[in-house]
């Protein structure tokens, strides 16, 4: 005998198909699982995009940190170097004045000059170790990137030639710390 639920022989156009409760539960569960899968795939896609953005941000931070570290390494002593320049200027002036005054007490003045010269040599070695380069452009063509013209003086020398150096300039790893202050030649006339 055929179960009346499955008897389709007498089914007419108005008859409804009967769905078993187990099948209905399975269909509902499958629909829910498909929705969960779609939501999970969307979350996974969003997480992947967030991961890629975070990876790019980390890479940018790493590059920026490396650049900052290199800059800090190269120019960490810049303030120190600028302070040392003033010390060197003072010592050079003292040596220059001591040599002029050496006619007085020769023994005291000679030892003073020797001590100042020794200090200047030590300072020059410290500058060399710190990669501080002196700019002494005497006789060179005036370069506004490295020199500061204090005055122009008429001369027979080609125009814009450095006639004298009032104060030497300095560079640290190619970066200008202080321009050389110079007197430049001007055409006579």
Secondary structure, DSSP 4 states (H G I P E B T S, - for coil): ---TTT--TT--TTPPPP--HHHHHHHHHHHHHHHHHHHHHHHHHHHHHHHHHHHHHHHHHHHHHHHHHHHHHHHTTHHHHHHHHHHHHHHHHHHHHHHHTTTS-HHHHHHHHHHHHHHHHHHHHHHHHTTEEEE--TTSBP-TTTEEEEEEEE-SSPTTBEEEEEE-EEEETTEEEEPEEEEEEE---
